[in-house]
Amino acid sequence: MATAAVQAKSRAIIRRNRRTAYLFLAPNFIGFLIFTLIPVLFAVVLSFNRWDGNNPMQFVGFRNFTRLFSDSNFRISLINTVIYTVGTVPLIMVIALGLSMLINSGVRGAPVYRALHFFPHISSIIAISAVWQFLYHPTMGPINKFLMALGISNPPGWLSSTRWALIAVMIMIVWKSVGYYMISYLAGLQAIPRELYEAATIDGANKWKRFLHVTLPGLKPINFYVAIICIINSFQVFTPIYVMTRGGPGRATRVLVYTIYQEAFEEFNFGYASAMSMVLFLCIFIVTVIQFKTQNQGE
């Protein structure tokens, strides 16, 4: 009888603890359900329909997806997004790693440098975009004034040039992003045991060999994390484009998310915009899977 009472009491405690756990999990789960899962499922359904937000939905099957193949705006947006990603991700990773190694080497004033580089990350992207929009002004901007002071009589038009506009946005994003990833790399560098460097030095390895055979392998998880996050953020870039260029001049800076925004909230083609969103999701998913497989094969 005593054993049965103890077991019943244990089951009651387990049930009470389970209810408590569910209560703690409920707010986050409800928020995820309302603001993430349901909108995503609705977007999937919407991608197979035509809807302008007012009239009833019309099922069109895969017509929204087949339309993408003949849409020059979508094609140019996808190409610009890939160019933007390829141009920013490697630069962010290399510069962030270089800065983290410099700070980790014990340079004087390292906390100040760390704070200065991290400050752009915590600043509003809208404010930063507006400031850089002024910096890039072709006649009044400090950048072109500095270039003209160096003797360059015809500096780039930056945001007003179809050749330089996307590059200008990429430069700004690299400047804003390196601080955050520098902190990530710095944490990874400090987690590498010093004994490995000492052993490599005793074996006669110079700085370059220590970097190749100790630092890079030790930073492999950080590299994987930084690459994944950078690629996802690059494919989803929107605010700098909206504030600085509105996809222009022409279609030089039109990226995929900006095109989705235009189709959904300016043209009210919600079904077609949802189909573009599904393609964007598929691109990010494929890149992420490739990264995971590459990471697992290297272990």
Stockholm file with secondary structure:
# STOCKHOLM 1.0

chainA/1-299         MATAAVQAKSRAIIRRNRRTAYLFLAPNFIGFLIFTLIPVLFAVVLSFNRWDGNNPMQFVGFRNFTRLFSDSNFRISLINTVIYTVGTVPLIMVIALGLSMLINSGVRGAPVYRALHFFPHISSIIAISAVWQFLYHPTMGPINKFLMALGISNPPGWLSSTRWALIAVMIMIVWKSVGYYMISYLAGLQAIPRELYEAATIDGANKWKRFLHVTLPGLKPINFYVAIICIINSFQVFTPIYVMTRGGPGRATRVLVYTIYQEAFEEFNFGYASAMSMVLFLCIFIVTVIQFKTQNQGE
#=GR chainA/1-299 SS CHHHHHHHHHHHHHHHHHHHHHHHHHHHHHHHIIIIIHHHHHHHHHTTEECCSSSCCEECTTHHHHHHTTCHHHHHHHHHHHHHHHHHHHHHHHHHHHHHHHHHTTCTTHHHHHHHHHHHHHSCHHHHHHHHHHHTCTTTCHHHHHHHHTTCSSCCCGGGCTTTHHHHHHHHHHHHHHHHHHHHHHHHHHHSCHHHHHHHHHTTCCHHHHIIIIIHHHTHHHHHHHHHHHHHHHHTCCHHHHHHTTTCSTTTTCCHHHHHHHHHHTSCCHHHHHHHHHHHHHHHHHHHHHHHHHHHHTC
#=GC SS_cons         CHHHHHHHHHHHHHHHHHHHHHHHHHHHHHHHIIIIIHHHHHHHHHTTEECCSSSCCEECTTHHHHHHTTCHHHHHHHHHHHHHHHHHHHHHHHHHHHHHHHHHTTCTTHHHHHHHHHHHHHSCHHHHHHHHHHHTCTTTCHHHHHHHHTTCSSCCCGGGCTTTHHHHHHHHHHHHHHHHHHHHHHHHHHHSCHHHHHHHHHTTCCHHHHIIIIIHHHTHHHHHHHHHHHHHHHHTCCHHHHHHTTTCSTTTTCCHHHHHHHHHHTSCCHHHHHHHHHHHHHHHHHHHHHHHHHHHHTC
//
